[in-house]
Amino acid sequence: MSFIRNILNSRSQEDGNFFLQLKEILGFKPKSKFLYITAFTHRSMNLTDEKGNAMNYERLEFVGDAILGSVIAGYLYEKVPHGDEGYLTKMRSKVVSREHLNKLGEELGLIDLVQSKIPKSNFGSNIHGNLFEALVGAIYLDRGYKACEKFVYKRVINPHVDIEALEGKVISYKSLLIEWCQKEKNTFDYQIYEDTGNDELKHFSVKLIINDKVISKARATSKKKAEEKASKRAFFALQERITKS
């Protein structure tokens, strides 16, 4: 108990507005403050509990991911009675996509609450979504499923989930391109190489080749991002053929 008390006191002294900001985001007063401090502690702090276990948001992120998916699955099941398993799975993926969660976390200003030894300017965009999932995990463990469900409806479903709009949303242009190529028996290849530019961060470039023809090129700070960017460009270049198939 003394360990937890010290952590709480330390956080309160460092940031007196932490729990005030948190209450405004949650809409209720936390019972277990320790959970929420953990949800906003970056691994760079190198904190451990009395048993030597790492104390940061990553484990709560794991819980939040599962609970968020469960709440969204329940909503879609009730909202779209005609949807089969494949349809519901795709729709859930769109709601909990990394891009969407990053926007949610950013809108709530969750990064302002993070305790870290790394400058916040050095964080990638995924920090916003990671923190949102960690927060959902903390709510679940603090208040239970119903309170967590209420929060997800308030912050995710009611303001952001539009079934018709989601049906037309593409969450992975790469998956869409590959599916189309396989259906049409087109050959495809993502040729990736490390970019030797003068950027501070390492970049990767990619050429997307379909039927031995270069359809698009792109570069980004990761192979995955470069592939997705090239796929998106290829989709719009081939959109008429893809939509007709």
Number of C-alpha atoms within 10 A of each C-alpha: 6 8 10 13 10 11 17 15 13 12 16 14 11 11 13 12 13 17 18 11 15 19 13 11 14 17 10 11 12 17 11 13 16 16 21 23 24 24 29 26 21 20 18 11 14 12 16 12 11 11 6 8 9 16 21 24 25 20 16 27 22 15 18 25 19 13 20 22 16 15 20 22 18 12 15 19 15 10 11 12 9 10 14 10 10 8 14 18 14 14 22 20 16 19 23 18 14 17 15 18 21 20 16 19 21 19 11 16 16 21 18 12 18 19 22 15 12 12 8 13 7 7 11 8 15 15 19 24 25 24 30 28 29 26 29 29 28 29 26 21 17 18 13 12 17 12 17 24 21 13 19 17 17 14 14 18 17 10 9 15 16 11 14 8 9 16 12 8 11 13 19 14 19 20 13 15 20 16 12 17 16 11 10 11 10 12 13 18 15 20 13 18 13 15 15 10 10 8 9 6 9 13 19 20 22 26 21 21 17 17 12 11 12 15 18 20 20 19 21 20 15 14 18 13 17 22 26 21 21 23 27 21 18 21 21 12 13 13 12 10 11 15 9 6 8
